[in-house]
Amino acid sequence: MWNKKRKKQDIRNLKQYEVINIRDLHPDSINGFNPNLVRELLFRNEDLDSLPEVISKFQFVEFIDLSKNNLTEVPEVLRKFPHLKSLNISDNPIESLPDWLSEKHTIINIAANYCSLKEFPAVLLNMPHLEKLGVGGNSFEIVPDDISNLHNLKGLGLFRLNVRELPESLGDLTNLESLSIGNCPHLLSLPKSLSNLKKVKELNLNNMNFSQLPSVVCDMISLEELDLSRRFVPKKDNNQLESLPSCIGNLTSLEILKLKGCGLNNLPPDIGDLKNLSFLQVELNYLKTIPAEMVNLPDNMAFYWQSNPWEDIPVELHDVKWENGLPR
């Protein structure tokens, strides 16, 4: 059965606009849409290797989702959307991005994760208007210095790459609010210039092989969420963190701290300075106790402590009212 028209409310102009998926392109359905009101084309996971030219009639489309298809290139028909703002081409066997993308000055969000990109797409470096960019899960090994051209970026995904280093020019992206670098097994350090990123609120460093937390993380004073978790507990003396630096206490805006499976032997007393913490996850480590200074953490904090060899809990903590209570 062909889908009926679906509408959403556009708060900005208080008009109804329409969303189209692939089933709506049936001749019996497509004529029922007002081309001037269509804002989204959702063609996710539809086994597509091309796009029909008929979609170009929807000139006011702002968001197109082509993820999880069989596209080997970015369809040329996308050049015909003068108002396109957001494009998701993730999970397609696309090896490169076309030069004409840089002509699309309206595009501010591009997701090209888990494609087949063998090099960082040069065309992206000519799109300084981008605000969100995801190129994680590809096979390229070098992030170019010229990524600093993207000075309007607020969100950047460089996760699951084979990179061994990141350029110092990342520190020039001072508008970043979200940065994901997790699952990069060969990346053993971070650029010192990241200390310039004072607006970053979310930092994802999960499943990394850091033996020590890079001190530059402690300079990112606006952090609200920090993910250092690992999928598996590392073997002792095998790139485990063992401990956090005392400077972790500098991150006083931190609300969410994920430390699952890091191999930690202890937590620093300075963790008690994180008075905005609402979620602390320390499961699957080697912790035997926790510092008494954690009494300063909020009563309503969610504390996930399971699967540690607990021995002793400071008496100062016996009356805390954290969600999940204390280790037993």
JOWOHU-V265679 format. One record per helix or strand. SS is the DSSP state (2 for helix, 1 for strand). FROM is the first residue (numbers start at 1). LEN is the number of residues. Records with the same first field share a line. If there is no record, write none. Layout:
SS = FROM-LEN, FROM-LEN
This chain:
1 = 6-5, 15-7, 38-5, 63-3, 86-3, 109-3, 132-3, 155-3, 178-3, 202-3, 225-3, 256-3, 279-3, 302-3, 323-1
2 = 22-4, 27-4, 53-5, 76-5, 99-5, 122-5, 145-5, 168-5, 192-5, 215-5, 246-5, 269-5, 292-5, 315-3
